[in-house]
Amino acid sequence: MKKYIALVSYVLMCVSVYAQVERMPFGDKMNYTANKLTIGNSKGPSTPGSALFNEDFEGTTYQLTDKWEVLRSTTLDFQQTSVAANPAWFRCIPQSFNGNGSTYIKHGEASGAISFTAPDFTWLITHDTIAIPSDPEAFLKFWLWYYSNYDQGYITHFYVLAYDVDGQTLDTLLYYGNDQATSVPNQYKSLINLSLSKVAGKNVRLAFVYENRNNQNKGTQLAIDDILVTNTNIPDIELKAIPYKYSKVPHITFDSLFIDLKANIYNLGTVLNDTLT
């Protein structure tokens, strides 16, 4: 009997720790309380160089529509877009996604996110036009929470686009969803760093687009955080404690679980003169 109980406990612990990603159909219209461990909200050291555009979704008076338009189209054509009704892109906070919003926030207390139930093509596109310099080269950097499960047929189609307001043309900077080899899940594991050389010298509006292919709800929710357009490609340094939500810690490990700080350093070749403690 003791062996049976021990085996059941072990299985439950494995299920809790290694559970698959849950598809969350919910948005920001929630009234749930999120219980989580206390974490720092620091956005890290400021970035030297020229920031042509910056978005961290933070602030007590933040409104998504101050910087963005949320649009929808039946094809990947900006000329055919109209104002999107919910479900659509929204400002994700800890109470979002049925109280699981913290999972989809990289830094601070907010990010931009969308549910897999959003129909057709849903656009999050900058209100303002950004003049992309030819020299020096400009880069688009952002953190991405992206997941696809090809074995089970859940494929998330995601685009990063640049719309040339003068030539009225659309350039694809990034596309995930074509095949498993090029659409690797990135649940805030590594920074997306895209060269903007394709649209150098152009005046563009940047767009993040989620496609619900054939409106079959076969994708997974996704999120973006800390979007930056800069003309300096510098090392990106992150130091953050990894938060463990109470729901993710098996109760049988209570009072015996140790959590360490984790430091990720993404060195793009520049010598770092500062020290890290």
C-alpha positions as CSV (number, residue, x, y, z in Angstrom):
1,M,0.0,0.0,0.0
2,K,2.8,2.4,0.9
3,K,4.5,1.7,-2.5
4,Y,1.2,2.4,-4.3
5,I,0.8,5.8,-2.5
6,A,4.4,6.7,-3.2
7,L,3.9,5.9,-6.9
8,V,0.8,8.0,-7.2
9,S,2.5,10.9,-5.5
10,Y,5.4,10.7,-7.9
11,V,3.1,10.6,-10.9
12,L,1.2,13.6,-9.6
13,M,4.4,15.5,-9.1
14,C,5.6,14.7,-12.7
15,V,2.3,15.9,-14.1
16,S,2.5,19.1,-12.2
17,V,6.0,19.9,-13.2
18,Y,6.0,18.7,-16.8
19,A,2.5,19.6,-17.8
20,Q,2.0,20.8,-21.4
21,V,1.3,24.4,-22.3
22,E,-2.4,25.2,-21.6
23,R,-4.2,27.0,-24.3
24,M,-5.8,30.1,-22.8
25,P,-8.9,31.5,-24.5
26,F,-9.4,34.4,-22.1
27,G,-8.5,38.1,-22.5
28,D,-8.3,41.1,-20.2
29,K,-12.0,41.1,-19.1
30,M,-11.2,39.3,-15.9
31,N,-12.1,39.5,-12.2
32,Y,-9.6,37.0,-10.9
33,T,-6.9,37.4,-8.2
34,A,-3.4,36.3,-9.1
35,N,-1.4,34.9,-6.3
36,K,2.4,35.0,-7.0
37,L,5.7,35.3,-5.3
38,T,7.1,38.9,-5.0
39,I,9.4,39.7,-7.8
40,G,11.3,42.9,-8.8
41,N,9.7,45.1,-11.5
42,S,13.0,46.6,-12.7
43,K,13.3,47.0,-16.4
44,G,17.1,46.8,-16.2
45,P,19.8,49.3,-17.2
46,S,18.9,51.9,-19.8
47,T,20.0,51.2,-23.4
48,P,22.7,53.5,-24.9
49,G,22.2,54.7,-28.4
50,S,19.2,56.1,-30.1
51,A,15.8,54.6,-29.4
52,L,13.6,55.2,-32.4
53,F,10.6,53.5,-30.8
54,N,10.1,51.9,-27.3
55,E,7.2,50.1,-25.8
56,D,7.1,48.3,-22.4
57,F,3.3,48.3,-21.8
58,E,3.9,49.7,-18.3
59,G,2.3,52.6,-16.4
60,T,-0.7,53.2,-14.1
61,T,-2.4,55.3,-16.8
62,Y,-1.3,53.2,-19.8
63,Q,-3.6,52.9,-22.7
64,L,-2.8,50.5,-25.6
65,T,-4.5,52.8,-28.1
66,D,-2.0,55.6,-27.3
67,K,0.7,53.9,-29.4
68,W,-1.2,51.2,-31.3
69,E,-4.1,50.5,-33.6
70,V,-5.8,47.1,-33.3
71,L,-7.1,46.1,-36.7
72,R,-8.5,43.0,-38.4
73,S,-8.5,41.8,-42.0
74,T,-9.5,38.6,-43.9
75,T,-6.2,38.5,-45.8
76,L,-2.7,39.7,-45.0
77,D,-3.3,43.1,-46.6
78,F,-3.1,46.4,-44.7
79,Q,-5.3,48.1,-47.2
80,Q,-8.2,45.8,-46.2
81,T,-8.0,46.3,-42.5
82,S,-10.7,47.6,-40.2
83,V,-11.1,48.2,-36.4
84,A,-10.9,44.8,-34.6
85,A,-13.6,43.7,-32.2
86,N,-12.7,41.4,-29.2
87,P,-11.1,39.0,-29.0
88,A,-8.1,41.0,-30.2
89,W,-4.7,42.3,-29.0
90,F,-4.9,43.6,-25.4
91,R,-2.7,44.8,-22.6
92,C,-1.9,41.6,-20.6
93,I,-1.7,42.0,-16.8
94,P,-1.4,39.4,-14.0
95,Q,-5.2,39.0,-13.8
96,S,-5.5,38.3,-17.6
97,F,-5.8,34.7,-19.0
98,N,-7.9,33.5,-16.2
99,G,-5.4,34.7,-13.6
100,N,-2.4,33.3,-15.4
101,G,-1.3,36.6,-17.0
102,S,2.1,36.6,-15.3
103,T,3.2,33.7,-17.5
104,Y,2.9,36.0,-20.5
105,I,4.8,39.0,-19.0
106,K,8.5,39.1,-19.5
107,H,9.3,42.2,-17.3
108,G,7.3,44.4,-15.1
109,E,3.5,44.1,-14.7
110,A,2.3,44.1,-18.3
111,S,2.8,43.0,-21.9
112,G,0.9,42.9,-25.2
113,A,-1.0,39.6,-25.8
114,I,-3.7,37.9,-27.9
115,S,-5.9,34.8,-27.5
116,F,-5.9,32.0,-30.0
117,T,-9.6,32.6,-30.5
118,A,-9.0,35.9,-32.3
119,P,-10.5,35.4,-35.8
120,D,-8.8,36.0,-39.2
121,F,-5.7,38.3,-39.2
122,T,-5.5,40.6,-36.1
123,W,-3.0,43.5,-36.3
124,L,-1.2,45.4,-33.6
125,I,0.3,48.2,-35.6
126,T,2.1,51.4,-34.5
127,H,0.1,54.6,-34.7
128,D,3.1,56.7,-35.6
129,T,5.4,56.3,-38.6
130,I,9.0,55.4,-37.8
131,A,11.8,56.7,-40.1
132,I,14.3,53.9,-40.5
133,P,17.8,55.2,-41.1
134,S,20.1,53.7,-43.7
135,D,23.2,54.3,-41.8
136,P,23.8,53.1,-39.1
137,E,21.7,50.0,-39.5
138,A,18.6,49.8,-37.3
139,F,17.2,46.8,-35.4
140,L,13.9,45.7,-34.0
141,K,14.2,43.9,-30.7
142,F,11.5,42.4,-28.6
143,W,10.7,39.5,-26.3
144,L,8.3,36.9,-27.6
145,W,6.1,34.2,-26.0
146,Y,5.4,31.8,-28.8
147,Y,4.4,28.2,-28.8
148,S,3.3,25.6,-31.5
149,N,2.7,21.9,-31.1
150,Y,3.0,20.3,-34.5
151,D,2.4,16.8,-33.3
152,Q,-1.0,17.7,-32.0
153,G,-1.8,20.1,-34.9
154,Y,-1.7,23.3,-32.8
155,I,0.2,25.7,-35.1
156,T,0.5,29.4,-34.2
157,H,0.9,31.7,-37.2
158,F,2.6,34.9,-36.3
159,Y,4.0,37.8,-38.5
160,V,6.2,40.8,-37.9
161,L,5.5,43.3,-40.7
162,A,6.7,46.7,-41.8
163,Y,4.2,48.8,-43.8
164,D,5.8,51.5,-46.1
165,V,3.5,54.4,-45.8
166,D,4.9,56.2,-48.8
167,G,5.1,53.2,-51.2
168,Q,2.1,51.5,-49.6
169,T,4.0,48.2,-49.6
170,L,4.3,45.5,-47.0
171,D,7.5,43.7,-46.0
172,T,7.6,40.6,-43.9
173,L,10.4,40.8,-41.3
174,L,9.5,37.5,-39.5
175,Y,7.0,34.7,-39.9
176,Y,6.5,31.7,-37.6
177,G,4.1,28.8,-38.4
178,N,5.4,27.6,-41.8
179,D,7.2,24.5,-40.4
180,Q,8.5,23.1,-37.2
181,A,12.2,23.7,-38.0
182,T,11.8,27.4,-38.4
183,S,9.1,28.0,-35.9
184,V,10.7,26.9,-32.7
185,P,8.8,27.7,-29.5
186,N,10.2,30.8,-27.7
187,Q,8.5,31.3,-24.4
188,Y,10.5,34.4,-23.5
189,K,13.7,32.2,-23.7
190,S,15.6,34.4,-26.1
191,L,15.4,38.0,-27.4
192,I,14.2,38.4,-31.0
193,N,16.7,40.7,-32.8
194,L,15.7,41.6,-36.4
195,S,17.7,43.7,-38.8
196,L,15.6,46.5,-40.4
197,S,18.0,46.8,-43.4
198,K,15.1,45.6,-45.7
199,V,13.2,48.8,-45.0
200,A,16.2,51.1,-44.5
201,G,15.5,54.7,-45.6
202,K,11.7,54.1,-45.5
203,N,9.0,55.5,-43.3
204,V,7.2,52.5,-41.9
205,R,4.6,51.4,-39.4
206,L,5.5,48.2,-37.6
207,A,2.9,45.5,-37.1
208,F,2.6,42.3,-35.1
209,V,-0.1,40.1,-36.7
210,Y,-1.7,36.9,-35.4
211,E,-3.4,34.7,-37.9
212,N,-6.2,32.3,-37.0
213,R,-5.8,30.0,-40.0
214,N,-9.2,29.1,-41.5
215,N,-10.7,30.3,-38.2
216,Q,-10.2,26.8,-36.7
217,N,-8.8,28.1,-33.4
218,K,-5.8,25.8,-33.9
219,G,-3.1,28.2,-32.6
220,T,-1.9,29.1,-29.1
221,Q,-2.1,32.4,-27.3
222,L,1.0,34.6,-27.7
223,A,2.6,37.7,-26.2
224,I,5.2,40.3,-26.8
225,D,7.1,42.6,-24.3
226,D,9.8,45.3,-24.3
227,I,9.7,46.3,-28.0
228,L,12.6,48.5,-29.1
229,V,13.7,50.0,-32.4
230,T,17.3,51.2,-32.1
231,N,20.2,52.2,-34.4
232,T,22.8,50.6,-32.0
233,N,23.1,46.8,-31.8
234,I,24.5,46.4,-28.3
235,P,24.6,43.5,-25.8
236,D,21.3,42.8,-24.1
237,I,21.6,42.1,-20.4
238,E,18.9,40.6,-18.3
239,L,19.0,39.8,-14.6
240,K,15.7,38.6,-13.1
241,A,14.5,36.2,-10.5
242,I,12.4,33.4,-11.9
243,P,8.9,33.6,-10.4
244,Y,7.2,30.3,-9.3
245,K,3.5,30.6,-9.1
246,Y,1.9,28.6,-6.3
247,S,-0.1,26.6,-8.7
248,K,3.1,25.3,-10.3
249,V,4.8,24.1,-7.1
250,P,3.6,20.5,-6.1
251,H,2.3,20.7,-2.5
252,I,4.4,17.7,-1.5
253,T,7.6,19.8,-2.0
254,F,6.4,22.5,0.4
255,D,9.1,23.6,2.8
256,S,11.8,21.7,0.8
257,L,12.0,23.7,-2.5
258,F,15.0,26.0,-3.1
259,I,14.8,28.8,-5.7
260,D,18.0,30.3,-7.1
261,L,18.4,33.6,-9.1
262,K,19.1,33.1,-12.8
263,A,21.2,35.5,-14.9
264,N,21.1,35.5,-18.7
265,I,23.7,37.4,-20.6
266,Y,23.3,37.8,-24.3
267,N,26.7,38.9,-25.6
268,L,26.7,40.0,-29.3
269,G,30.4,40.5,-29.4
270,T,30.9,43.7,-27.6
271,V,33.3,43.7,-24.6
272,L,31.5,44.3,-21.3
273,N,33.3,46.5,-18.9
274,D,30.8,46.4,-16.1
275,T,30.6,43.7,-13.5
276,L,27.7,41.5,-12.6
277,T,27.1,40.4,-9.0
